């Protein structure tokens, strides 16, 4: 059996609790980063109005819903 002084028990409890909170926080951040990356897949800005367009198919050109311009998917153009 491991003998611990009674003064060490609250410190040990706090360290274990904080370690568990840290692990849960890091797991949540990792999951949230993966979700954000998945949501941004297929997004690109319109070349005229800079509205974000989602490309979900195999079309060569995608029409912007805001201005009606035809855009090439995945090609980000600096405005």
Backbone torsions as a table, in degrees:
resi	resn	phi	psi	omega
1	UNK	NA	141.7	179.5
2	UNK	-86.2	127.4	179.1
3	UNK	-97.4	124.8	177.7
4	UNK	-123.1	139.8	174.9
5	UNK	-68.3	147.1	-177.7
6	UNK	-61.4	-24.8	-180.0
7	UNK	-71.9	-21.8	-176.7
8	UNK	-84.5	-20.2	-176.1
9	UNK	-61.7	-44.4	177.6
10	UNK	-64.3	-35.7	177.7
11	UNK	-66.0	-44.5	178.3
12	UNK	-62.2	-41.7	177.5
13	UNK	-61.1	-44.9	-179.3
14	UNK	-65.4	-41.4	-179.7
15	UNK	-64.4	-44.7	179.6
16	UNK	-64.5	-41.6	179.4
17	UNK	-64.4	-45.2	178.8
18	UNK	-66.0	-35.8	177.1
19	UNK	-64.6	-40.8	178.4
20	UNK	-65.1	-41.0	178.0
21	UNK	-64.5	-41.2	178.8
22	UNK	-62.8	-43.7	179.4
23	UNK	-63.9	-43.0	178.5
24	UNK	-64.9	-39.7	179.1
25	UNK	-64.9	-45.9	179.1
26	UNK	-63.7	-38.7	177.7
27	UNK	-65.2	-39.6	178.0
28	UNK	-66.1	-40.6	178.4
29	UNK	-65.9	-39.9	179.1
30	UNK	-63.8	-42.6	179.4
31	UNK	-65.8	-41.3	-179.9
32	UNK	-65.8	-38.3	178.4
33	UNK	-65.5	-40.8	177.2
34	UNK	-64.0	-38.9	-179.4
35	UNK	-67.0	-42.7	178.2
36	UNK	-61.8	-41.2	179.5
37	UNK	-63.5	-41.1	178.6
38	UNK	-65.3	-38.6	-179.5
39	UNK	-68.7	-33.1	-177.9
40	UNK	-80.6	-11.5	-179.3
41	UNK	-64.8	128.2	178.7
42	UNK	89.6	2.5	178.3
43	UNK	-95.3	140.2	174.0
44	UNK	-154.5	154.6	-178.3
45	UNK	-82.9	148.6	174.0
46	UNK	-67.4	143.1	-177.2
47	UNK	-74.7	-17.0	-179.8
48	UNK	-102.4	-49.8	-172.5
49	UNK	-107.2	-3.8	179.0
50	UNK	65.4	16.6	174.3
51	UNK	-72.1	140.0	-178.8
52	UNK	-78.5	132.2	-177.3
53	UNK	-119.3	138.7	175.5
54	UNK	-101.1	126.5	177.9
55	UNK	-101.9	113.6	-176.0
56	UNK	-116.2	-1.5	-176.8
57	UNK	-124.6	-160.9	-178.4
58	UNK	-104.0	14.7	-177.3
59	UNK	-66.0	143.8	178.3
60	UNK	-72.2	-38.0	179.8
61	UNK	-125.0	142.0	179.8
62	UNK	-119.9	132.8	-179.2
63	UNK	-88.2	133.0	177.3
64	UNK	-73.3	134.3	-179.6
65	UNK	-76.3	-21.9	-177.9
66	UNK	-82.7	-48.2	-174.6
67	UNK	-115.9	-13.1	177.5
68	UNK	86.2	5.0	-179.8
69	UNK	-73.2	148.4	175.5
70	UNK	-88.6	133.9	-176.8
71	UNK	-129.4	149.3	173.2
72	UNK	-86.0	126.3	-179.0
73	UNK	-62.5	140.8	174.9
74	UNK	78.8	-1.2	-178.7
75	UNK	-102.2	104.8	179.2
76	UNK	-87.2	123.2	-179.5
77	UNK	-110.9	132.0	176.7
78	UNK	-69.2	134.4	179.7
79	UNK	-90.9	NA	NA
